[in-house]
Amino acid sequence: MGAGPGPYEIEPGKGVAGLAFGEPRGGLRKRLGVPAPFRRSATSAELDDQYDDLGLILSFDDQDLLGSIVVTAPAQAGFHGVALLGGPVSRVLSTLADLGSEFVADDGSWASGLGLVLDCGGSTDADAPVHSVTVHASAAWNPEIELFSSTPAQEPKRVHAVTPGVGIPLVRLGEPMAEVRARMGSGATWRPPFGPSRADSFWEEGVEVGYDVQGFVSRIAVERPAQVLLEGRELIGVPAGEIRTQLSESGITVLSEEAELVCPQAGVRLLVARPGDDGLPICGVIIE
């Protein structure tokens, strides 16, 4: 079955009918048409591609290869021939259980070990309809988030000046994870499906820290409520077109990519929520 408005039969570990995990973004755009790309969060390193008419949201890794698929109305998703969208979740789960597929409750959604997630819009009601179905290439695309607690070595800081090749005063590139946590205090941690081997979020400072496989800082991301300074200029909240002009006039090389500005010499990526509008503000900054 070719890709279209559904029904999309789910093939765990492979994708859905007509869409295979590992397919390149460019090829899918040629085949499916022009999407509405968006950034899932202020510091998401990659864009998701949304196809409203097809009922699809596609997520990609840092090599632009398909890693996760969301199916929603007006499409339909099927598994073992069972229609998943729209029906009461209790009935869907009962039918799937009879076929040998068990799902576990997860805060308004239901997840299976096969990389499937049934989303009921946050409702725990047994009669709640299934709003969307997410299919992951692997369990890594649905990581467990763990909280950790410690006393920070200093008061939270929310203005972070970038030193190219070094990082920000609170976190240095190449710094060990233990030193970062000792300084920053409590946060949340998980293993992203691509990019850093592990990530910590410190919400008081508006900072997310990514680590390599050896446990050293490889990426620093900043979003509200924090602010980032580059050459003394505020970045977050400033329209993309305006900050591009300011940085270029100060001698900083700025490359325009899809929904982001890249300053290669500074090792900084300035992110916006979606492409195509220079008036959109910078929503997040990644330092690598």
C-alpha positions in Angstrom: 0.0 0.0 0.0 1.4 3.4 -1.0 1.6 6.4 1.4 -1.7 8.3 1.5 -4.5 9.3 3.9 -4.5 5.8 5.4 -5.3 3.4 6.7 -1.7 2.9 7.8 -1.0 -0.6 8.9 1.7 -0.6 11.5 4.8 -2.8 11.1 6.7 -2.7 14.4 10.3 -1.8 14.0 9.8 -1.1 10.3 7.3 1.8 10.1 3.8 1.9 8.7 2.6 0.8 5.3 4.2 3.0 2.7 6.6 4.7 5.2 9.8 2.9 6.3 12.1 3.9 9.2 15.4 5.1 7.9 14.0 6.8 4.8 15.6 10.2 4.2 13.6 13.4 4.8 14.3 14.7 1.3 12.9 11.6 -0.4 9.8 11.6 1.7 9.1 15.3 0.9 9.4 14.6 -2.8 7.0 11.7 -2.5 4.4 13.1 0.0 4.5 16.8 -0.9 5.3 20.0 1.0 5.0 19.6 4.7 4.4 22.1 7.5 7.7 21.7 9.4 7.8 22.7 13.1 10.1 22.4 16.1 8.6 20.2 18.8 10.2 22.1 21.6 12.3 25.3 21.8 15.6 23.4 21.8 14.6 20.5 19.6 17.7 20.0 17.4 15.7 18.7 14.4 12.3 19.7 12.8 9.3 17.5 12.6 7.4 17.4 9.2 3.6 17.6 9.5 1.2 16.6 6.7 -2.3 17.6 7.9 -4.1 16.2 4.9 -2.4 12.8 5.3 -2.8 12.7 9.1 1.0 12.3 9.6 3.7 13.8 11.7 7.2 12.5 10.9 10.3 12.9 13.2 13.8 12.5 12.0 17.3 12.0 13.5 20.3 14.2 13.1 21.1 12.4 9.8 17.6 13.4 8.5 16.4 9.7 8.6 12.9 8.8 9.6 12.7 7.6 13.2 9.2 8.1 14.5 5.7 8.4 12.9 2.5 9.9 14.4 -0.8 9.0 12.8 -3.8 11.1 13.6 -7.2 12.2 12.0 -8.2 12.3 9.2 -6.1 9.1 8.7 -6.6 5.7 10.4 -3.9 3.4 11.8 -4.2 -0.3 12.0 -2.4 -3.1 13.9 -3.2 -6.7 13.3 -6.2 -5.5 11.3 -7.5 -3.5 14.3 -8.5 0.1 13.7 -6.8 2.1 16.5 -8.0 5.7 16.1 -11.3 7.1 17.4 -12.6 4.1 19.3 -12.7 3.9 23.1 -9.3 3.0 24.3 -10.6 0.2 26.6 -12.1 -1.6 23.6 -9.0 -1.1 21.5 -6.8 -2.4 24.3 -9.1 -5.4 24.9 -9.0 -6.4 21.3 -5.2 -6.1 21.0 -4.8 -8.1 24.3 -6.8 -10.9 22.7 -4.3 -10.8 19.9 -1.4 -11.0 22.3 -0.3 -7.3 22.4 -0.2 -5.8 25.9 0.0 -2.1 26.6 0.9 -0.3 29.8 -0.7 2.9 31.1 1.6 6.0 30.9 0.0 9.3 32.0 -2.9 9.5 29.6 -1.3 7.3 27.0 -0.7 3.5 26.5 2.6 2.1 25.5 3.7 -1.3 24.3 7.2 -2.9 24.1 6.8 -2.9 20.3 7.4 0.9 20.0 3.7 1.8 19.8 2.0 4.5 21.9 -1.7 5.2 21.9 -2.5 8.8 23.0 -5.8 9.7 24.6 -5.1 13.4 25.0 -4.1 13.0 28.6 -7.4 11.3 29.7 -7.4 8.2 31.9 -11.0 7.5 31.2 -11.6 4.0 29.9 -14.0 5.4 27.3 -11.6 8.1 26.1 -11.0 7.9 22.3 -7.6 7.3 20.9 -6.5 10.6 19.5 -3.2 9.5 17.8 -0.9 6.6 17.5 2.9 7.0 17.6 5.2 4.4 16.1 8.8 4.5 17.1 11.8 2.9 15.2 13.1 1.8 18.6 12.4 2.2 22.3 15.1 4.9 22.3 12.6 7.3 20.7 10.4 7.1 23.8 13.0 7.4 26.6 12.2 7.2 30.3 12.8 10.5 32.1 14.3 10.3 35.6 14.5 13.0 38.2 17.6 13.6 40.2 18.0 15.9 43.2 21.0 17.7 44.7 21.8 21.0 46.3 23.2 23.5 43.7 26.5 25.0 44.5 25.2 28.5 43.7 22.0 30.5 43.0 20.3 29.9 39.6 21.6 32.1 36.8 19.5 32.9 33.8 21.7 35.0 31.6 24.4 33.0 29.8 27.1 34.6 27.7 28.6 32.3 25.1 32.4 32.0 24.8 33.0 30.3 21.4 34.6 26.9 21.8 34.2 27.0 25.6 30.5 27.2 26.4 28.8 29.3 29.0 29.9 30.3 32.5 27.7 27.6 34.1 28.7 24.7 31.8 31.8 24.1 29.7 32.1 21.9 26.7 34.1 18.8 27.6 33.3 19.1 31.3 32.5 15.9 33.2 28.8 15.2 34.0 29.5 14.9 37.7 30.9 18.4 37.9 28.0 19.9 36.0 25.4 18.2 38.3 27.3 19.3 41.4 27.2 22.9 40.3 23.7 23.0 38.9 21.6 20.9 41.3 18.3 19.1 40.6 17.1 18.3 37.2 15.8 15.5 34.9 17.8 13.1 32.8 17.1 10.8 29.8 18.8 9.1 26.9 17.9 10.8 23.6 17.4 8.7 20.5 20.2 10.5 18.6 22.9 13.1 19.2 24.1 13.1 22.9 24.4 9.8 24.7 22.6 11.4 27.7 20.9 14.7 28.4 20.2 16.6 31.6 17.6 19.4 31.9 18.1 22.1 34.6 14.8 24.0 34.4 15.7 26.7 36.9 18.5 27.9 34.6 16.7 27.1 31.3 19.7 24.9 30.3 19.8 21.4 28.8 23.2 19.7 28.8 24.1 16.8 26.4 26.9 14.4 27.1 29.0 12.1 24.9 29.4 8.3 25.6 32.3 9.1 28.0 30.1 11.4 30.0 31.6 14.7 28.9 29.6 17.8 27.8 29.1 17.8 24.0 26.1 20.1 23.7 24.5 23.0 25.6 21.0 24.2 24.8 19.3 27.2 26.3 15.7 28.4 26.3 13.3 30.6 28.2 13.3 31.6 31.1 17.0 32.1 30.3 18.7 34.5 27.9 21.8 33.9 25.8 24.4 36.6 24.9 26.7 36.4 21.9 29.2 39.3 21.6 27.0 41.1 24.2 23.8 40.8 22.1 20.7 39.1 23.4 19.6 36.2 21.2 16.4 34.6 22.6 13.2 36.5 21.8 14.8 38.6 19.1 13.4 38.3 15.5 15.5 36.0 13.4 16.0 38.6 10.6 17.0 41.3 13.1 19.6 39.2 14.9 21.0 37.9 11.5 21.6 41.6 10.5 23.1 42.5 13.8 25.5 39.6 14.0 26.6 40.0 10.3 27.3 43.7 10.8 29.5 42.8 13.7 31.6 40.5 11.6 30.1 37.1 12.7 29.4 34.7 9.9 25.7 33.7 9.9 24.3 30.9 7.6 20.6 30.7 7.1 19.3 27.1 7.3 15.8 25.8 7.6 14.2 27.3 10.7 17.6 28.2 12.2 20.7 30.5 11.9 24.1 28.9 12.2 27.2 30.8 13.4 29.9 28.2 12.5 32.8 30.1 13.9 31.1 30.6 17.3 29.7 27.0 17.3 26.2 28.3 17.9 22.8 27.4 16.3 19.9 29.9 16.7 16.5 28.1 16.5 13.1 29.3 15.5 9.8 27.5 15.8 9.2 27.0 12.1 10.7 28.1 8.7 9.7 30.8 6.4 9.3 33.9 8.6 12.2 36.2 9.5 9.9 37.9 12.0 9.7 34.8 14.2 11.8 35.2 17.4 14.8 33.0 18.3 13.3 30.4 20.7 16.4 28.4 21.6 20.1 28.3 21.3 22.4 25.3 20.9 26.1 25.6 21.6 28.4 22.8 20.4 
